[in-house]
């Protein structure tokens, strides 16, 4: 679906914390990561974000912090900021 979860086929599926921290890790190796993977994760984060700026998951504050960190690194990687 573009996002990442704690592990493959995890019952909750993709979440903002896992997606954000994965983006931080992947963008640390720009020569090895497929740009499409980053783009799809950014799309997942944007599609699932609530109007409040948070995501609907049980770890609202820290989950959102990691999602924003990953999103920032991904947008830098993609040359959008």
mmCIF file of the N, C-alpha and C atoms, coordinates in Angstrom:
data_MODEL
# 
_entry.id   MODEL 
# 
loop_
_atom_site.group_PDB 
_atom_site.id 
_atom_site.type_symbol 
_atom_site.label_atom_id 
_atom_site.label_alt_id 
_atom_site.label_comp_id 
_atom_site.label_asym_id 
_atom_site.label_entity_id 
_atom_site.label_seq_id 
_atom_site.pdbx_PDB_ins_code 
_atom_site.Cartn_x 
_atom_site.Cartn_y 
_atom_site.Cartn_z 
_atom_site.occupancy 
_atom_site.B_iso_or_equiv 
_atom_site.pdbx_formal_charge 
_atom_site.auth_seq_id 
_atom_site.auth_comp_id 
_atom_site.auth_asym_id 
_atom_site.auth_atom_id 
_atom_site.pdbx_PDB_model_num 
ATOM 1   N N  . UNK A 1 1  ? 0.818  -1.213 0.000  1.00 0.00 ? 1  UNK A N  1 
ATOM 2   C CA . UNK A 1 1  ? 0.000  0.000  0.000  1.00 0.00 ? 1  UNK A CA 1 
ATOM 3   C C  . UNK A 1 1  ? 0.855  1.267  0.000  1.00 0.00 ? 1  UNK A C  1 
ATOM 4   N N  . UNK A 1 2  ? 2.170  1.121  0.040  1.00 0.00 ? 2  UNK A N  1 
ATOM 5   C CA . UNK A 1 2  ? 3.068  2.272  0.037  1.00 0.00 ? 2  UNK A CA 1 
ATOM 6   C C  . UNK A 1 2  ? 3.670  2.578  1.382  1.00 0.00 ? 2  UNK A C  1 
ATOM 7   N N  . UNK A 1 3  ? 2.931  2.263  2.456  1.00 0.00 ? 3  UNK A N  1 
ATOM 8   C CA . UNK A 1 3  ? 3.443  2.501  3.794  1.00 0.00 ? 3  UNK A CA 1 
ATOM 9   C C  . UNK A 1 3  ? 4.191  1.289  4.316  1.00 0.00 ? 3  UNK A C  1 
ATOM 10  N N  . UNK A 1 4  ? 4.669  1.402  5.541  1.00 0.00 ? 4  UNK A N  1 
ATOM 11  C CA . UNK A 1 4  ? 5.401  0.309  6.176  1.00 0.00 ? 4  UNK A CA 1 
ATOM 12  C C  . UNK A 1 4  ? 4.791  0.009  7.532  1.00 0.00 ? 4  UNK A C  1 
ATOM 13  N N  . UNK A 1 5  ? 4.863  -1.254 7.935  1.00 0.00 ? 5  UNK A N  1 
ATOM 14  C CA . UNK A 1 5  ? 4.405  -1.688 9.239  1.00 0.00 ? 5  UNK A CA 1 
ATOM 15  C C  . UNK A 1 5  ? 5.567  -2.267 10.024 1.00 0.00 ? 5  UNK A C  1 
ATOM 16  N N  . UNK A 1 6  ? 5.300  -2.732 11.246 1.00 0.00 ? 6  UNK A N  1 
ATOM 17  C CA . UNK A 1 6  ? 6.367  -3.292 12.065 1.00 0.00 ? 6  UNK A CA 1 
ATOM 18  C C  . UNK A 1 6  ? 7.072  -4.474 11.407 1.00 0.00 ? 6  UNK A C  1 
ATOM 19  N N  . UNK A 1 7  ? 6.326  -5.303 10.682 1.00 0.00 ? 7  UNK A N  1 
ATOM 20  C CA . UNK A 1 7  ? 6.906  -6.390 9.891  1.00 0.00 ? 7  UNK A CA 1 
ATOM 21  C C  . UNK A 1 7  ? 5.896  -6.785 8.829  1.00 0.00 ? 7  UNK A C  1 
ATOM 22  N N  . UNK A 1 8  ? 6.342  -7.558 7.850  1.00 0.00 ? 8  UNK A N  1 
ATOM 23  C CA . UNK A 1 8  ? 5.479  -7.968 6.751  1.00 0.00 ? 8  UNK A CA 1 
ATOM 24  C C  . UNK A 1 8  ? 4.276  -8.739 7.272  1.00 0.00 ? 8  UNK A C  1 
ATOM 25  N N  . UNK A 1 9  ? 3.099  -8.379 6.771  1.00 0.00 ? 9  UNK A N  1 
ATOM 26  C CA . UNK A 1 9  ? 1.822  -9.004 7.146  1.00 0.00 ? 9  UNK A CA 1 
ATOM 27  C C  . UNK A 1 9  ? 1.458  -8.794 8.611  1.00 0.00 ? 9  UNK A C  1 
ATOM 28  N N  . UNK A 1 10 ? 1.952  -7.729 9.220  1.00 0.00 ? 10 UNK A N  1 
ATOM 29  C CA . UNK A 1 10 ? 1.560  -7.401 10.598 1.00 0.00 ? 10 UNK A CA 1 
ATOM 30  C C  . UNK A 1 10 ? 0.056  -7.124 10.614 1.00 0.00 ? 10 UNK A C  1 
ATOM 31  N N  . UNK A 1 11 ? -0.647 -7.532 11.651 1.00 0.00 ? 11 UNK A N  1 
ATOM 32  C CA . UNK A 1 11 ? -2.107 -7.378 11.683 1.00 0.00 ? 11 UNK A CA 1 
ATOM 33  C C  . UNK A 1 11 ? -2.602 -5.931 11.531 1.00 0.00 ? 11 UNK A C  1 
ATOM 34  N N  . UNK A 1 12 ? -1.837 -4.947 11.981 1.00 0.00 ? 12 UNK A N  1 
ATOM 35  C CA . UNK A 1 12 ? -2.313 -3.563 11.841 1.00 0.00 ? 12 UNK A CA 1 
ATOM 36  C C  . UNK A 1 12 ? -1.940 -2.953 10.496 1.00 0.00 ? 12 UNK A C  1 
ATOM 37  N N  . UNK A 1 13 ? -1.064 -3.619 9.759  1.00 0.00 ? 13 UNK A N  1 
ATOM 38  C CA . UNK A 1 13 ? -0.660 -3.080 8.457  1.00 0.00 ? 13 UNK A CA 1 
ATOM 39  C C  . UNK A 1 13 ? 0.294  -1.905 8.604  1.00 0.00 ? 13 UNK A C  1 
ATOM 40  N N  . UNK A 1 14 ? 0.259  -1.029 7.634  1.00 0.00 ? 14 UNK A N  1 
ATOM 41  C CA . UNK A 1 14 ? 1.148  0.139  7.643  1.00 0.00 ? 14 UNK A CA 1 
ATOM 42  C C  . UNK A 1 14 ? 0.723  1.132  8.710  1.00 0.00 ? 14 UNK A C  1 
ATOM 43  N N  . UNK A 1 15 ? 1.685  1.840  9.269  1.00 0.00 ? 15 UNK A N  1 
ATOM 44  C CA . UNK A 1 15 ? 1.396  2.873  10.259 1.00 0.00 ? 15 UNK A CA 1 
ATOM 45  C C  . UNK A 1 15 ? 2.386  4.027  10.075 1.00 0.00 ? 15 UNK A C  1 
ATOM 46  N N  . UNK A 1 16 ? 2.073  5.202  10.605 1.00 0.00 ? 16 UNK A N  1 
ATOM 47  C CA . UNK A 1 16 ? 2.936  6.367  10.387 1.00 0.00 ? 16 UNK A CA 1 
ATOM 48  C C  . UNK A 1 16 ? 4.294  6.261  11.065 1.00 0.00 ? 16 UNK A C  1 
ATOM 49  N N  . UNK A 1 17 ? 4.363  5.665  12.260 1.00 0.00 ? 17 UNK A N  1 
ATOM 50  C CA . UNK A 1 17 ? 5.646  5.519  12.945 1.00 0.00 ? 17 UNK A CA 1 
ATOM 51  C C  . UNK A 1 17 ? 6.587  4.670  12.110 1.00 0.00 ? 17 UNK A C  1 
ATOM 52  N N  . UNK A 1 18 ? 6.134  3.483  11.722 1.00 0.00 ? 18 UNK A N  1 
ATOM 53  C CA . UNK A 1 18 ? 6.987  2.575  10.944 1.00 0.00 ? 18 UNK A CA 1 
ATOM 54  C C  . UNK A 1 18 ? 7.347  3.169  9.590  1.00 0.00 ? 18 UNK A C  1 
ATOM 55  N N  . UNK A 1 19 ? 6.397  3.821  8.949  1.00 0.00 ? 19 UNK A N  1 
ATOM 56  C CA . UNK A 1 19 ? 6.666  4.437  7.651  1.00 0.00 ? 19 UNK A CA 1 
ATOM 57  C C  . UNK A 1 19 ? 7.677  5.561  7.786  1.00 0.00 ? 19 UNK A C  1 
ATOM 58  N N  . UNK A 1 20 ? 7.518  6.391  8.803  1.00 0.00 ? 20 UNK A N  1 
ATOM 59  C CA . UNK A 1 20 ? 8.453  7.499  9.012  1.00 0.00 ? 20 UNK A CA 1 
ATOM 60  C C  . UNK A 1 20 ? 9.864  7.036  9.306  1.00 0.00 ? 20 UNK A C  1 
ATOM 61  N N  . UNK A 1 21 ? 10.005 6.098  10.219 1.00 0.00 ? 21 UNK A N  1 
ATOM 62  C CA . UNK A 1 21 ? 11.348 5.650  10.595 1.00 0.00 ? 21 UNK A CA 1 
ATOM 63  C C  . UNK A 1 21 ? 11.994 4.867  9.455  1.00 0.00 ? 21 UNK A C  1 
ATOM 64  N N  . UNK A 1 22 ? 11.200 4.171  8.660  1.00 0.00 ? 22 UNK A N  1 
ATOM 65  C CA . UNK A 1 22 ? 11.735 3.482  7.487  1.00 0.00 ? 22 UNK A CA 1 
ATOM 66  C C  . UNK A 1 22 ? 12.236 4.493  6.464  1.00 0.00 ? 22 UNK A C  1 
ATOM 67  N N  . UNK A 1 23 ? 11.500 5.580  6.272  1.00 0.00 ? 23 UNK A N  1 
ATOM 68  C CA . UNK A 1 23 ? 11.954 6.625  5.352  1.00 0.00 ? 23 UNK A CA 1 
ATOM 69  C C  . UNK A 1 23 ? 13.267 7.243  5.818  1.00 0.00 ? 23 UNK A C  1 
ATOM 70  N N  . UNK A 1 24 ? 13.411 7.451  7.115  1.00 0.00 ? 24 UNK A N  1 
ATOM 71  C CA . UNK A 1 24 ? 14.678 7.980  7.642  1.00 0.00 ? 24 UNK A CA 1 
ATOM 72  C C  . UNK A 1 24 ? 15.815 7.030  7.288  1.00 0.00 ? 24 UNK A C  1 
ATOM 73  N N  . UNK A 1 25 ? 15.598 5.744  7.498  1.00 0.00 ? 25 UNK A N  1 
ATOM 74  C CA . UNK A 1 25 ? 16.637 4.760  7.192  1.00 0.00 ? 25 UNK A CA 1 
ATOM 75  C C  . UNK A 1 25 ? 16.945 4.662  5.711  1.00 0.00 ? 25 UNK A C  1 
ATOM 76  N N  . UNK A 1 26 ? 15.913 4.563  4.892  1.00 0.00 ? 26 UNK A N  1 
ATOM 77  C CA . UNK A 1 26 ? 16.132 4.407  3.454  1.00 0.00 ? 26 UNK A CA 1 
ATOM 78  C C  . UNK A 1 26 ? 16.816 5.620  2.827  1.00 0.00 ? 26 UNK A C  1 
ATOM 79  N N  . UNK A 1 27 ? 16.426 6.803  3.243  1.00 0.00 ? 27 UNK A N  1 
ATOM 80  C CA . UNK A 1 27 ? 17.010 8.005  2.646  1.00 0.00 ? 27 UNK A CA 1 
ATOM 81  C C  . UNK A 1 27 ? 18.442 8.240  3.106  1.00 0.00 ? 27 UNK A C  1 
ATOM 82  N N  . UNK A 1 28 ? 18.888 7.468  4.073  1.00 0.00 ? 28 UNK A N  1 
ATOM 83  C CA . UNK A 1 28 ? 20.286 7.550  4.498  1.00 0.00 ? 28 UNK A CA 1 
ATOM 84  C C  . UNK A 1 28 ? 21.217 6.869  3.496  1.00 0.00 ? 28 UNK A C  1 
ATOM 85  N N  . UNK A 1 29 ? 20.648 6.121  2.565  1.00 0.00 ? 29 UNK A N  1 
ATOM 86  C CA . UNK A 1 29 ? 21.409 5.402  1.539  1.00 0.00 ? 29 UNK A CA 1 
ATOM 87  C C  . UNK A 1 29 ? 20.860 5.734  0.153  1.00 0.00 ? 29 UNK A C  1 
ATOM 88  N N  . UNK A 1 30 ? 21.005 6.992  -0.263 1.00 0.00 ? 30 UNK A N  1 
ATOM 89  C CA . UNK A 1 30 ? 20.369 7.443  -1.505 1.00 0.00 ? 30 UNK A CA 1 
ATOM 90  C C  . UNK A 1 30 ? 20.780 6.667  -2.750 1.00 0.00 ? 30 UNK A C  1 
ATOM 91  N N  . UNK A 1 31 ? 21.959 6.110  -2.796 1.00 0.00 ? 31 UNK A N  1 
ATOM 92  C CA . UNK A 1 31 ? 22.391 5.360  -3.968 1.00 0.00 ? 31 UNK A CA 1 
ATOM 93  C C  . UNK A 1 31 ? 21.812 3.961  -4.054 1.00 0.00 ? 31 UNK A C  1 
ATOM 94  N N  . UNK A 1 32 ? 21.177 3.503  -2.975 1.00 0.00 ? 32 UNK A N  1 
ATOM 95  C CA . UNK A 1 32 ? 20.679 2.129  -2.933 1.00 0.00 ? 32 UNK A CA 1 
ATOM 96  C C  . UNK A 1 32 ? 19.162 2.012  -2.966 1.00 0.00 ? 32 UNK A C  1 
ATOM 97  N N  . UNK A 1 33 ? 18.467 3.107  -2.727 1.00 0.00 ? 33 UNK A N  1 
ATOM 98  C CA . UNK A 1 33 ? 17.007 3.037  -2.605 1.00 0.00 ? 33 UNK A CA 1 
ATOM 99  C C  . UNK A 1 33 ? 16.331 3.451  -3.910 1.00 0.00 ? 33 UNK A C  1 
ATOM 100 N N  . UNK A 1 34 ? 15.247 2.767  -4.233 1.00 0.00 ? 34 UNK A N  1 
ATOM 101 C CA . UNK A 1 34 ? 14.445 3.077  -5.410 1.00 0.00 ? 34 UNK A CA 1 
ATOM 102 C C  . UNK A 1 34 ? 13.571 4.292  -5.103 1.00 0.00 ? 34 UNK A C  1 
ATOM 103 N N  . UNK A 1 35 ? 13.654 5.297  -5.930 1.00 0.00 ? 35 UNK A N  1 
ATOM 104 C CA . UNK A 1 35 ? 12.894 6.533  -5.743 1.00 0.00 ? 35 UNK A CA 1 
ATOM 105 C C  . UNK A 1 35 ? 11.390 6.263  -5.638 1.00 0.00 ? 35 UNK A C  1 
ATOM 106 N N  . UNK A 1 36 ? 10.898 5.275  -6.358 1.00 0.00 ? 36 UNK A N  1 
ATOM 107 C CA . UNK A 1 36 ? 9.463  4.941  -6.327 1.00 0.00 ? 36 UNK A CA 1 
ATOM 108 C C  . UNK A 1 36 ? 9.012  4.494  -4.936 1.00 0.00 ? 36 UNK A C  1 
ATOM 109 N N  . UNK A 1 37 ? 9.873  3.803  -4.215 1.00 0.00 ? 37 UNK A N  1 
ATOM 110 C CA . UNK A 1 37 ? 9.540  3.359  -2.854 1.00 0.00 ? 37 UNK A CA 1 
ATOM 111 C C  . UNK A 1 37 ? 9.329  4.578  -1.963 1.00 0.00 ? 37 UNK A C  1 
ATOM 112 N N  . UNK A 1 38 ? 10.197 5.555  -2.096 1.00 0.00 ? 38 UNK A N  1 
ATOM 113 C CA . UNK A 1 38 ? 10.088 6.791  -1.302 1.00 0.00 ? 38 UNK A CA 1 
ATOM 114 C C  . UNK A 1 38 ? 8.824  7.544  -1.691 1.00 0.00 ? 38 UNK A C  1 
ATOM 115 N N  . UNK A 1 39 ? 8.574  7.672  -2.982 1.00 0.00 ? 39 UNK A N  1 
ATOM 116 C CA . UNK A 1 39 ? 7.383  8.391  -3.454 1.00 0.00 ? 39 UNK A CA 1 
ATOM 117 C C  . UNK A 1 39 ? 6.102  7.738  -2.942 1.00 0.00 ? 39 UNK A C  1 
ATOM 118 N N  . UNK A 1 40 ? 6.040  6.426  -2.984 1.00 0.00 ? 40 UNK A N  1 
ATOM 119 C CA . UNK A 1 40 ? 4.842  5.715  -2.515 1.00 0.00 ? 40 UNK A CA 1 
ATOM 120 C C  . UNK A 1 40 ? 4.638  5.883  -1.008 1.00 0.00 ? 40 UNK A C  1 
ATOM 121 N N  . UNK A 1 41 ? 5.724  5.892  -0.248 1.00 0.00 ? 41 UNK A N  1 
ATOM 122 C CA . UNK A 1 41 ? 5.608  6.088  1.205  1.00 0.00 ? 41 UNK A CA 1 
ATOM 123 C C  . UNK A 1 41 ? 5.131  7.509  1.518  1.00 0.00 ? 41 UNK A C  1 
ATOM 124 N N  . UNK A 1 42 ? 5.641  8.493  0.783  1.00 0.00 ? 42 UNK A N  1 
ATOM 125 C CA . UNK A 1 42 ? 5.179  9.879  0.964  1.00 0.00 ? 42 UNK A CA 1 
ATOM 126 C C  . UNK A 1 42 ? 3.685  9.963  0.645  1.00 0.00 ? 42 UNK A C  1 
ATOM 127 N N  . UNK A 1 43 ? 3.271  9.349  -0.447 1.00 0.00 ? 43 UNK A N  1 
ATOM 128 C CA . UNK A 1 43 ? 1.850  9.341  -0.807 1.00 0.00 ? 43 UNK A CA 1 
ATOM 129 C C  . UNK A 1 43 ? 1.013  8.687  0.278  1.00 0.00 ? 43 UNK A C  1 
ATOM 130 N N  . UNK A 1 44 ? 1.508  7.581  0.856  1.00 0.00 ? 44 UNK A N  1 
ATOM 131 C CA . UNK A 1 44 ? 0.772  6.906  1.918  1.00 0.00 ? 44 UNK A CA 1 
ATOM 132 C C  . UNK A 1 44 ? 0.602  7.832  3.117  1.00 0.00 ? 44 UNK A C  1 
ATOM 133 N N  . UNK A 1 45 ? 1.684  8.493  3.527  1.00 0.00 ? 45 UNK A N  1 
ATOM 134 C CA . UNK A 1 45 ? 1.601  9.401  4.674  1.00 0.00 ? 45 UNK A CA 1 
ATOM 135 C C  . UNK A 1 45 ? 0.609  10.532 4.405  1.00 0.00 ? 45 UNK A C  1 
ATOM 136 N N  . UNK A 1 46 ? 0.682  11.111 3.222  1.00 0.00 ? 46 UNK A N  1 
ATOM 137 C CA . UNK A 1 46 ? -0.216 12.229 2.891  1.00 0.00 ? 46 UNK A CA 1 
ATOM 138 C C  . UNK A 1 46 ? -1.673 11.779 2.808  1.00 0.00 ? 46 UNK A C  1 
ATOM 139 N N  . UNK A 1 47 ? -1.903 10.605 2.236  1.00 0.00 ? 47 UNK A N  1 
ATOM 140 C CA . UNK A 1 47 ? -3.268 10.091 2.079  1.00 0.00 ? 47 UNK A CA 1 
ATOM 141 C C  . UNK A 1 47 ? -3.911 9.756  3.422  1.00 0.00 ? 47 UNK A C  1 
ATOM 142 N N  . UNK A 1 48 ? -3.110 9.325  4.384  1.00 0.00 ? 48 UNK A N  1 
ATOM 143 C CA . UNK A 1 48 ? -3.637 8.876  5.670  1.00 0.00 ? 48 UNK A CA 1 
ATOM 144 C C  . UNK A 1 48 ? -3.579 9.924  6.773  1.00 0.00 ? 48 UNK A C  1 
ATOM 145 N N  . UNK A 1 49 ? -3.074 11.103 6.472  1.00 0.00 ? 49 UNK A N  1 
ATOM 146 C CA . UNK A 1 49 ? -2.991 12.159 7.481  1.00 0.00 ? 49 UNK A CA 1 
ATOM 147 C C  . UNK A 1 49 ? -4.369 12.769 7.726  1.00 0.00 ? 49 UNK A C  1 
ATOM 148 N N  . UNK A 1 50 ? -4.669 13.030 8.979  1.00 0.00 ? 50 UNK A N  1 
ATOM 149 C CA . UNK A 1 50 ? -5.927 13.660 9.360  1.00 0.00 ? 50 UNK A CA 1 
ATOM 150 C C  . UNK A 1 50 ? -5.847 15.171 9.186  1.00 0.00 ? 50 UNK A C  1 
ATOM 151 N N  . UNK A 1 51 ? -6.975 15.870 9.105  1.00 0.00 ? 51 UNK A N  1 
ATOM 152 C CA . UNK A 1 51 ? -6.962 17.332 8.995  1.00 0.00 ? 51 UNK A CA 1 
ATOM 153 C C  . UNK A 1 51 ? -6.196 18.018 10.134 1.00 0.00 ? 51 UNK A C  1 
ATOM 154 N N  . UNK A 1 52 ? -6.132 17.362 11.295 1.00 0.00 ? 52 UNK A N  1 
ATOM 155 C CA . UNK A 1 52 ? -5.416 17.924 12.446 1.00 0.00 ? 52 UNK A CA 1 
ATOM 156 C C  . UNK A 1 52 ? -3.896 17.901 12.255 1.00 0.00 ? 52 UNK A C  1 
ATOM 157 N N  . UNK A 1 53 ? -3.423 17.122 11.274 1.00 0.00 ? 53 UNK A N  1 
ATOM 158 C CA . UNK A 1 53 ? -1.982 16.964 11.070 1.00 0.00 ? 53 UNK A CA 1 
ATOM 159 C C  . UNK A 1 53 ? -1.446 15.683 11.677 1.00 0.00 ? 53 UNK A C  1 
ATOM 160 N N  . UNK A 1 54 ? -2.256 15.016 12.499 1.00 0.00 ? 54 UNK A N  1 
ATOM 161 C CA . UNK A 1 54 ? -1.870 13.741 13.092 1.00 0.00 ? 54 UNK A CA 1 
ATOM 162 C C  . UNK A 1 54 ? -2.318 12.591 12.195 1.00 0.00 ? 54 UNK A C  1 
ATOM 163 N N  . UNK A 1 55 ? -2.047 11.377 12.646 1.00 0.00 ? 55 UNK A N  1 
ATOM 164 C CA . UNK A 1 55 ? -2.536 10.171 11.990 1.00 0.00 ? 55 UNK A CA 1 
ATOM 165 C C  . UNK A 1 55 ? -3.347 9.405  13.005 1.00 0.00 ? 55 UNK A C  1 
ATOM 166 N N  . UNK A 1 56 ? -4.283 8.569  12.558 1.00 0.00 ? 56 UNK A N  1 
ATOM 167 C CA . UNK A 1 56 ? -5.205 7.866  13.474 1.00 0.00 ? 56 UNK A CA 1 
ATOM 168 C C  . UNK A 1 56 ? -4.615 6.576  14.037 1.00 0.00 ? 56 UNK A C  1 
ATOM 169 N N  . UNK A 1 57 ? -3.645 6.703  14.870 1.00 0.00 ? 57 UNK A N  1 
ATOM 170 C CA . UNK A 1 57 ? -2.994 5.537  15.454 1.00 0.00 ? 57 UNK A CA 1 
ATOM 171 C C  . UNK A 1 57 ? -2.785 5.774  16.941 1.00 0.00 ? 57 UNK A C  1 
ATOM 172 N N  . UNK A 1 58 ? -2.572 4.724  17.687 1.00 0.00 ? 58 UNK A N  1 
ATOM 173 C CA . UNK A 1 58 ? -2.533 4.822  19.144 1.00 0.00 ? 58 UNK A CA 1 
ATOM 174 C C  . UNK A 1 58 ? -1.363 5.627  19.689 1.00 0.00 ? 58 UNK A C  1 
ATOM 175 N N  . UNK A 1 59 ? -0.306 5.801  18.940 1.00 0.00 ? 59 UNK A N  1 
ATOM 176 C CA . UNK A 1 59 ? 0.832  6.587  19.424 1.00 0.00 ? 59 UNK A CA 1 
ATOM 177 C C  . UNK A 1 59 ? 0.861  7.918  18.689 1.00 0.00 ? 59 UNK A C  1 
ATOM 178 N N  . UNK A 1 60 ? -0.144 8.730  18.953 1.00 0.00 ? 60 UNK A N  1 
ATOM 179 C CA . UNK A 1 60 ? -0.373 9.957  18.182 1.00 0.00 ? 60 UNK A CA 1 
ATOM 180 C C  . UNK A 1 60 ? 0.837  10.877 18.184 1.00 0.00 ? 60 UNK A C  1 
ATOM 181 N N  . UNK A 1 61 ? 1.356  11.261 19.334 1.00 0.00 ? 61 UNK A N  1 
ATOM 182 C CA . UNK A 1 61 ? 2.436  12.249 19.365 1.00 0.00 ? 61 UNK A CA 1 
ATOM 183 C C  . UNK A 1 61 ? 3.752  11.730 18.819 1.00 0.00 ? 61 UNK A C  1 
ATOM 184 N N  . UNK A 1 62 ? 4.263  10.643 19.396 1.00 0.00 ? 62 UNK A N  1 
ATOM 185 C CA . UNK A 1 62 ? 5.556  10.159 18.919 1.00 0.00 ? 62 UNK A CA 1 
ATOM 186 C C  . UNK A 1 62 ? 5.445  9.537  17.530 1.00 0.00 ? 62 UNK A C  1 
ATOM 187 N N  . UNK A 1 63 ? 4.329  8.915  17.226 1.00 0.00 ? 63 UNK A N  1 
ATOM 188 C CA . UNK A 1 63 ? 4.130  8.375  15.881 1.00 0.00 ? 63 UNK A CA 1 
ATOM 189 C C  . UNK A 1 63 ? 4.145  9.477  14.838 1.00 0.00 ? 63 UNK A C  1 
ATOM 190 N N  . UNK A 1 64 ? 3.501  10.577 15.152 1.00 0.00 ? 64 UNK A N  1 
ATOM 191 C CA . UNK A 1 64 ? 3.487  11.709 14.225 1.00 0.00 ? 64 UNK A CA 1 
ATOM 192 C C  . UNK A 1 64 ? 4.861  12.353 14.114 1.00 0.00 ? 64 UNK A C  1 
ATOM 193 N N  . UNK A 1 65 ? 5.609  12.411 15.203 1.00 0.00 ? 65 UNK A N  1 
ATOM 194 C CA . UNK A 1 65 ? 6.950  12.991 15.152 1.00 0.00 ? 65 UNK A CA 1 
ATOM 195 C C  . UNK A 1 65 ? 7.840  12.206 14.199 1.00 0.00 ? 65 UNK A C  1 
ATOM 196 N N  . UNK A 1 66 ? 7.800  10.887 14.281 1.00 0.00 ? 66 UNK A N  1 
ATOM 197 C CA . UNK A 1 66 ? 8.609  10.068 13.375 1.00 0.00 ? 66 UNK A CA 1 
ATOM 198 C C  . UNK A 1 66 ? 8.089  10.151 11.943 1.00 0.00 ? 66 UNK A C  1 
ATOM 199 N N  . UNK A 1 67 ? 6.785  10.248 11.788 1.00 0.00 ? 67 UNK A N  1 
ATOM 200 C CA . UNK A 1 67 ? 6.219  10.396 10.449 1.00 0.00 ? 67 UNK A CA 1 
ATOM 201 C C  . UNK A 1 67 ? 6.687  11.710 9.822  1.00 0.00 ? 67 UNK A C  1 
ATOM 202 N N  . UNK A 1 68 ? 6.677  12.796 10.584 1.00 0.00 ? 68 UNK A N  1 
ATOM 203 C CA . UNK A 1 68 ? 7.141  14.087 10.065 1.00 0.00 ? 68 UNK A CA 1 
ATOM 204 C C  . UNK A 1 68 ? 8.640  14.064 9.760  1.00 0.00 ? 68 UNK A C  1 
ATOM 205 N N  . UNK A 1 69 ? 9.408  13.427 10.619 1.00 0.00 ? 69 UNK A N  1 
ATOM 206 C CA . UNK A 1 69 ? 10.859 13.317 10.379 1.00 0.00 ? 69 UNK A CA 1 
ATOM 207 C C  . UNK A 1 69 ? 11.116 12.559 9.071  1.00 0.00 ? 69 UNK A C  1 
ATOM 208 N N  . UNK A 1 70 ? 10.453 11.411 8.914  1.00 0.00 ? 70 UNK A N  1 
ATOM 209 C CA . UNK A 1 70 ? 10.608 10.631 7.693  1.00 0.00 ? 70 UNK A CA 1 
ATOM 210 C C  . UNK A 1 70 ? 10.123 11.380 6.465  1.00 0.00 ? 70 UNK A C  1 
ATOM 211 N N  . UNK A 1 71 ? 9.013  12.081 6.603  1.00 0.00 ? 71 UNK A N  1 
ATOM 212 C CA . UNK A 1 71 ? 8.477  12.859 5.494  1.00 0.00 ? 71 UNK A CA 1 
ATOM 213 C C  . UNK A 1 71 ? 9.447  13.963 5.088  1.00 0.00 ? 71 UNK A C  1 
ATOM 214 N N  . UNK A 1 72 ? 10.040 14.623 6.057  1.00 0.00 ? 72 UNK A N  1 
ATOM 215 C CA . UNK A 1 72 ? 11.028 15.672 5.771  1.00 0.00 ? 72 UNK A CA 1 
ATOM 216 C C  . UNK A 1 72 ? 12.234 15.105 5.039  1.00 0.00 ? 72 UNK A C  1 
ATOM 217 N N  . UNK A 1 73 ? 12.758 13.988 5.525  1.00 0.00 ? 73 UNK A N  1 
ATOM 218 C CA . UNK A 1 73 ? 13.913 13.365 4.871  1.00 0.00 ? 73 UNK A CA 1 
ATOM 219 C C  . UNK A 1 73 ? 13.558 12.892 3.466  1.00 0.00 ? 73 UNK A C  1 
ATOM 220 N N  . UNK A 1 74 ? 12.346 12.368 3.291  1.00 0.00 ? 74 UNK A N  1 
ATOM 221 C CA . UNK A 1 74 ? 11.913 11.892 1.979  1.00 0.00 ? 74 UNK A CA 1 
ATOM 222 C C  . UNK A 1 74 ? 11.783 13.050 1.008  1.00 0.00 ? 74 UNK A C  1 
ATOM 223 N N  . UNK A 1 75 ? 11.221 14.159 1.441  1.00 0.00 ? 75 UNK A N  1 
ATOM 224 C CA . UNK A 1 75 ? 11.079 15.316 0.544  1.00 0.00 ? 75 UNK A CA 1 
ATOM 225 C C  . UNK A 1 75 ? 12.436 15.908 0.183  1.00 0.00 ? 75 UNK A C  1 
ATOM 226 N N  . UNK A 1 76 ? 13.383 15.890 1.116  1.00 0.00 ? 76 UNK A N  1 
ATOM 227 C CA . UNK A 1 76 ? 14.748 16.310 0.780  1.00 0.00 ? 76 UNK A CA 1 
ATOM 228 C C  . UNK A 1 76 ? 15.338 15.363 -0.248 1.00 0.00 ? 76 UNK A C  1 
ATOM 229 N N  . UNK A 1 77 ? 15.165 14.072 -0.042 1.00 0.00 ? 77 UNK A N  1 
ATOM 230 C CA . UNK A 1 77 ? 15.676 13.048 -0.967 1.00 0.00 ? 77 UNK A CA 1 
ATOM 231 C C  . UNK A 1 77 ? 15.114 13.251 -2.370 1.00 0.00 ? 77 UNK A C  1 
ATOM 232 N N  . UNK A 1 78 ? 13.819 13.587 -2.441 1.00 0.00 ? 78 UNK A N  1 
ATOM 233 C CA . UNK A 1 78 ? 13.151 13.770 -3.729 1.00 0.00 ? 78 UNK A CA 1 
ATOM 234 C C  . UNK A 1 78 ? 13.410 15.146 -4.338 1.00 0.00 ? 78 UNK A C  1 
ATOM 235 N N  . UNK A 1 79 ? 14.121 16.005 -3.583 1.00 0.00 ? 79 UNK A N  1 
ATOM 236 C CA . UNK A 1 79 ? 14.451 17.340 -4.096 1.00 0.00 ? 79 UNK A CA 1 
ATOM 237 C C  . UNK A 1 79 ? 13.298 18.316 -4.040 1.00 0.00 ? 79 UNK A C  1 
ATOM 238 N N  . UNK A 1 80 ? 12.321 18.043 -3.161 1.00 0.00 ? 80 UNK A N  1 
ATOM 239 C CA . UNK A 1 80 ? 11.162 18.916 -3.063 1.00 0.00 ? 80 UNK A CA 1 
ATOM 240 C C  . UNK A 1 80 ? 11.296 19.972 -1.973 1.00 0.00 ? 80 UNK A C  1 
ATOM 241 N N  . UNK A 1 81 ? 12.320 19.843 -1.119 1.00 0.00 ? 81 UNK A N  1 
ATOM 242 C CA . UNK A 1 81 ? 12.635 20.908 -0.151 1.00 0.00 ? 81 UNK A CA 1 
ATOM 243 C C  . UNK A 1 81 ? 14.139 21.012 -0.016 1.00 0.00 ? 81 UNK A C  1 
# 
